[in-house]
Structure formats: C-alpha cells, structure tokens
Amino acid sequence: MNKVNIMQEIRDLKMMIMRGNHFQKQIFTKKNLMDYTSFSESTIHKLSSKNLIPHYKPTNGALFFDREEIVEWIREHKVYSDEEVLSKFSKQLKK
C-alpha cells in the first residue's frame, strides 16, 4: 500500500468518525438531519414550513431538530405490511 492510499484511507476513516459523531448529537442542524435521514434540503424545508416535522426555530431563521423527537416522528409514520393489517383486522374481529 502506498502513501497516497494510506492518506486516503485515513481521510475516509476520519469522515466516517465525524459522521458517526453527528448521529450522537442530541440536537441536529438541518445538515445533520439531512445526513441522518437522507432527506433533501427541500424536503426538510417543506416538512418544517408546513409544521409536519418537529423542529425548533429559536433565531427565527435557523432550524434545529431534537434527535429523539425525529426518531419518534419517523416511528409514528409506519406503513404496515398487508400481513400486519390482516393480523390486526383478524384480532379485532375475534373480540
């Protein structure tokens, strides 16, 4: 392995560590949220402007997001499989 390859691998590892640290943050910026969810900036803008995603705007400009609230919000929007729907429906009919 040559020096250039080693330097590139070090940069790649550094980037992975930095990204991993972003996910440990309690409060996300818009950029952190984009990395965490893979949402585009326009999607985040649309969701926040329509108050569809929990967010904070303390400076009347910059957006901030609580990681735990985002995880909860994502989990609240589960799309059930056909099998799960049928199972729940069957359980309701048995009552």
N, CA, C and O of each residue as an XYZ file, in Angstrom:
380
protein
N       0.865     -1.178      0.000
C       0.000      0.000      0.000
C       0.905      1.232      0.000
O       1.845      1.321      0.790
N       0.617      2.171     -0.884
C       1.477      3.354     -0.950
C       0.943      4.480     -0.065
O      -0.148      4.397      0.499
N       1.743      5.522      0.033
C       1.432      6.637      0.938
C       0.116      7.327      0.564
O      -0.642      7.727      1.448
N      -0.158      7.467     -0.720
C      -1.395      8.125     -1.176
C      -2.609      7.321     -0.741
O      -3.592      7.893     -0.270
N      -2.556      6.010     -0.891
C      -3.675      5.150     -0.482
C      -3.895      5.212      1.022
O      -5.035      5.260      1.484
N      -2.819      5.211      1.779
C      -2.927      5.278      3.230
C      -3.564      6.602      3.655
O      -4.430      6.630      4.529
N      -3.127      7.698      3.029
C      -3.691      9.010      3.356
C      -5.187      9.059      3.014
O      -5.979      9.625      3.767
N      -5.565      8.474      1.892
C      -6.977      8.454      1.502
C      -7.795      7.635      2.501
O      -8.900      8.029      2.875
N      -7.255      6.504      2.927
C      -7.958      5.678      3.905
C      -8.098      6.409      5.238
O      -9.130      6.292      5.900
N      -7.087      7.151      5.633
C      -7.168      7.942      6.865
C      -8.248      9.001      6.742
O      -9.017      9.210      7.681
N      -8.320      9.674      5.595
C      -9.376     10.681      5.371
C     -10.759     10.029      5.406
O     -11.698     10.581      5.981
N     -10.875      8.854      4.789
C     -12.156      8.149      4.787
C     -12.575      7.762      6.208
O     -13.739      7.911      6.581
N     -11.618      7.265      6.998
C     -11.917      6.903      8.384
C     -12.312      8.124      9.199
O     -13.240      8.065     10.006
N     -11.613      9.222      8.989
C     -11.932     10.456      9.698
C     -13.355     10.906      9.361
O     -14.102     11.316     10.249
N     -13.728     10.833      8.098
C     -15.070     11.227      7.668
C     -16.123     10.318      8.305
O     -17.171     10.795      8.741
N     -15.850      9.014      8.361
C     -16.796      8.083      8.968
C     -16.975      8.383     10.454
O     -18.093      8.343     10.967
N     -15.880      8.682     11.139
C     -15.952      9.002     12.565
C     -16.744     10.280     12.779
O     -17.578     10.359     13.681
N     -16.481     11.284     11.945
C     -17.193     12.556     12.080
C     -18.680     12.367     11.840
O     -19.503     12.915     12.573
N     -19.027     11.603     10.830
C     -20.452     11.354     10.562
C     -21.092     10.592     11.705
O     -22.220     10.891     12.097
N     -20.387      9.612     12.242
C     -20.901      8.857     13.384
C     -21.134      9.743     14.586
O     -22.114      9.561     15.308
N     -20.250     10.699     14.812
C     -20.405     11.623     15.930
C     -21.624     12.518     15.743
O     -22.276     12.883     16.721
N     -21.936     12.873     14.513
C     -23.129     13.690     14.256
C     -24.375     12.959     14.737
O     -25.305     13.582     15.250
N     -24.397     11.647     14.573
C     -25.576     10.888     14.942
C     -25.717     10.745     16.449
O     -26.779     10.346     16.927
N     -24.679     11.060     17.207
C     -24.740     11.008     18.660
C     -25.245     12.318     19.250
O     -25.588     12.381     20.430
N     -25.289     13.348     18.439
C     -25.756     14.645     18.924
C     -27.209     14.560     19.359
O     -27.985     13.775     18.813
N     -27.570     15.365     20.339
C     -28.967     15.440     20.780
C     -29.752     16.392     19.881
O     -30.909     16.132     19.550
N     -29.121     17.487     19.493
C     -29.771     18.491     18.647
C     -29.095     18.509     17.285
O     -27.874     18.624     17.184
N     -29.910     18.393     16.234
C     -29.413     18.400     14.858
C     -29.639     19.743     14.205
O     -30.632     20.419     14.471
N     -28.709     20.124     13.348
C     -28.935     21.222     12.408
C     -29.621     20.622     11.184
O     -29.817     19.409     11.112
N     -29.977     21.451     10.241
C     -30.594     20.945      9.010
C     -29.641     19.985      8.299
O     -30.064     18.944      7.797
N     -28.356     20.335      8.259
C     -27.350     19.489      7.605
C     -27.231     18.147      8.318
O     -27.167     17.103      7.668
N     -27.199     18.167      9.663
C     -27.146     16.912     10.426
C     -28.351     16.040     10.116
O     -28.228     14.827      9.946
N     -29.523     16.673     10.044
C     -30.754     15.927      9.755
C     -30.717     15.334      8.352
O     -31.193     14.221      8.130
N     -30.155     16.073      7.413
C     -30.021     15.559      6.049
C     -29.142     14.308      6.048
O     -29.468     13.324      5.384
N     -28.035     14.340      6.786
C     -27.153     13.174      6.871
C     -27.840     12.012      7.574
O     -27.700     10.862      7.158
N     -28.578     12.305      8.631
C     -29.215     11.281      9.460
C     -30.347     10.574      8.721
O     -30.485      9.354      8.809
N     -31.153     11.342      7.995
C     -32.350     10.780      7.358
C     -32.229     10.569      5.856
O     -33.030      9.846      5.262
N     -31.239     11.191      5.245
C     -31.081     11.217      3.780
C     -32.180     12.034      3.104
O     -32.378     11.919      1.894
N     -32.894     12.855      3.870
C     -33.859     13.780      3.282
C     -33.088     14.889      2.570
O     -32.002     15.277      3.000
N     -33.653     15.387      1.492
C     -33.037     16.529      0.814
C     -33.347     17.804      1.598
O     -34.242     17.830      2.443
N     -32.600     18.844      1.304
C     -32.837     20.125      1.977
C     -34.243     20.633      1.671
O     -34.905     21.195      2.544
N     -34.700     20.438      0.432
C     -36.041     20.922      0.074
C     -37.128     20.137      0.815
O     -38.148     20.710      1.197
N     -36.921     18.847      1.020
C     -37.898     18.048      1.771
C     -37.982     18.531      3.214
O     -39.075     18.679      3.760
N     -36.834     18.776      3.830
C     -36.825     19.275      5.204
C     -37.494     20.639      5.271
O     -38.251     20.919      6.200
N     -37.218     21.480      4.293
C     -37.837     22.807      4.262
C     -39.363     22.688      4.153
O     -40.095     23.367      4.873
N     -39.834     21.827      3.251
C     -41.282     21.643      3.079
C     -41.927     21.103      4.351
O     -42.970     21.594      4.783
N     -41.304     20.094      4.945
C     -41.875     19.499      6.159
C     -41.917     20.491      7.311
O     -42.901     20.555      8.048
N     -40.852     21.260      7.465
C     -40.816     22.210      8.577
C     -41.713     23.420      8.325
O     -42.343     23.922      9.256
N     -41.781     23.891      7.091
C     -42.628     25.062      6.816
C     -44.110     24.739      6.975
O     -44.915     25.622      7.271
N     -44.471     23.467      6.777
C     -45.857     23.045      6.959
C     -46.098     22.478      8.360
O     -47.171     21.950      8.651
N     -45.083     22.594      9.226
C     -45.139     22.073     10.598
C     -45.503     20.589     10.652
O     -46.259     20.158     11.522
N     -44.959     19.818      9.718
C     -45.206     18.387      9.681
C     -44.114     17.590     10.382
O     -44.280     16.396     10.633
N     -43.001     18.240     10.698
C     -41.894     17.592     11.379
C     -41.553     18.432     12.611
O     -41.527     19.660     12.524
N     -41.292     17.795     13.750
C     -40.974     18.586     14.951
C     -39.644     19.320     14.777
O     -38.638     18.728     14.385
N     -39.662     20.609     15.073
C     -38.447     21.408     14.927
C     -38.497     22.624     15.836
O     -39.528     22.954     16.420
N     -37.350     23.276     15.934
C     -37.209     24.477     16.756
C     -36.602     25.574     15.884
O     -35.778     25.310     15.008
N     -37.022     26.789     16.141
C     -36.556     27.922     15.352
C     -36.287     29.095     16.300
O     -36.996     30.100     16.249
N     -35.268     28.977     17.168
C     -35.054     29.992     18.205
C     -34.594     31.340     17.676
O     -34.810     32.364     18.325
N     -33.970     31.357     16.519
C     -33.441     32.616     15.987
C     -34.298     33.162     14.857
O     -33.895     34.087     14.151
N     -35.481     32.584     14.690
C     -36.373     32.983     13.605
C     -35.700     32.833     12.245
O     -35.940     33.629     11.337
N     -34.871     31.829     12.111
C     -34.190     31.582     10.848
C     -33.601     30.184     10.814
O     -33.998     29.356      9.994
N     -32.653     29.922     11.704
C     -32.008     28.614     11.736
C     -32.952     27.575     12.326
O     -33.665     27.842     13.294
N     -32.946     26.389     11.730
C     -33.791     25.295     12.207
C     -32.962     24.306     13.010
O     -31.812     24.024     12.671
N     -33.553     23.784     14.073
C     -32.920     22.762     14.884
C     -33.923     21.645     15.127
O     -35.131     21.874     15.168
N     -33.398     20.422     15.288
C     -34.237     19.243     15.430
C     -33.710     18.382     16.565
O     -32.506     18.144     16.657
N     -34.600     17.914     17.429
C     -34.231     17.025     18.521
C     -34.190     15.597     17.960
O     -35.175     15.119     17.397
N     -33.056     14.929     18.118
C     -32.878     13.600     17.537
C     -33.952     12.623     18.017
O     -34.512     11.881     17.210
N     -34.243     12.613     19.306
C     -35.241     11.681     19.837
C     -36.633     11.969     19.274
O     -37.394     11.043     18.993
N     -36.962     13.241     19.112
C     -38.259     13.600     18.530
C     -38.334     13.168     17.071
O     -39.390     12.748     16.599
N     -37.227     13.268     16.363
C     -37.210     12.846     14.955
C     -37.410     11.341     14.858
O     -38.181     10.872     14.021
N     -36.725     10.583     15.704
C     -36.883      9.123     15.701
C     -38.330      8.764     16.018
O     -38.916      7.906     15.358
N     -38.907      9.416     17.023
C     -40.302      9.156     17.390
C     -41.238      9.517     16.234
O     -42.171      8.772     15.930
N     -40.987     10.657     15.594
C     -41.805     11.101     14.471
C     -41.744     10.097     13.322
O     -42.763      9.795     12.701
N     -40.557      9.584     13.043
C     -40.404      8.583     11.978
C     -41.192      7.327     12.334
O     -41.884      6.760     11.489
N     -41.084      6.900     13.585
C     -41.784      5.675     14.012
C     -43.300      5.840     14.005
O     -44.024      4.861     13.828
N     -43.782      7.044     14.190
C     -45.230      7.290     14.156
C     -45.798      7.147     12.748
O     -47.012      7.023     12.583
N     -44.958      7.163     11.756
C     -45.413      7.109     10.364
C     -45.117      5.763      9.713
O     -44.762      5.685      8.537
N     -45.270      4.717     10.501
C     -45.025      3.374      9.991
C     -46.083      3.001      8.957
O     -47.266      3.300      9.118
N     -45.636      2.351      7.908
C     -46.546      1.806      6.902
C     -46.584      0.303      7.165
O     -45.574     -0.392      7.051
N     -47.763     -0.176      7.516
C     -47.910     -1.580      7.875
C     -47.971     -2.455      6.633
O     -48.533     -2.075      5.606
N     -47.376     -3.641      6.756
C     -47.441     -4.604      5.659
C     -48.866     -5.162      5.577
O     -49.639     -5.057      6.529
N     -49.194     -5.746      4.450
C     -50.517     -6.351      4.282
C     -50.760     -7.421      5.343
O     -51.869     -7.562      5.858
N     -49.714     -8.167      5.658
C     -49.838     -9.230      6.661
C     -50.152     -8.643      8.042
O     -50.971     -9.194      8.777
N     -49.512     -7.543      8.392
C     -49.769     -6.903      9.682
C     -51.193     -6.357      9.746
O     -51.853     -6.458     10.780
N     -51.654     -5.792      8.669
C     -53.013     -5.253      8.625
C     -54.027     -6.382      8.782
O     -54.975     -6.261      9.558
N     -53.835     -7.465      8.058
C     -54.750     -8.609      8.158
C     -54.745     -9.206      9.560
O     -55.793     -9.589     10.080
N     -53.562     -9.287     10.173
C     -53.463     -9.831     11.516
C     -54.217     -8.961     12.515
O     -54.958     -9.475     13.352
N     -54.032     -7.660     12.432
C     -54.740     -6.750     13.340
C     -56.236     -6.807     13.105
O     -57.022     -6.801     14.052
N     -56.630     -6.861     11.840
C     -58.048     -6.930     11.499
C     -58.656     -8.227     12.040
O     -59.758     -8.214     12.588
N     -57.951     -9.326     11.889
C     -58.442    -10.609     12.403
C     -58.601    -10.588     13.912
O     -59.578    -11.112     14.448
N     -57.641     -9.983     14.598
C     -57.728     -9.892     16.060
C     -58.929     -9.060     16.484
O     -59.582     -9.381     17.477
N     -59.227     -7.996     15.745
C     -60.378     -7.152     16.067
C     -61.688     -7.913     15.832
O     -62.641     -7.750     16.594
N     -61.739     -8.723     14.808
C     -62.954     -9.488     14.527
C     -63.224    -10.539     15.600
O     -64.377    -10.866     15.879
N     -62.168    -11.061     16.191
C     -62.310    -12.095     17.223
C     -62.831    -11.536     18.531
O     -63.341    -12.295     19.355
N     -62.721    -10.235     18.750
C     -63.165     -9.632     20.004
C     -64.635     -9.550     20.095
O     -65.165     -9.065     21.095
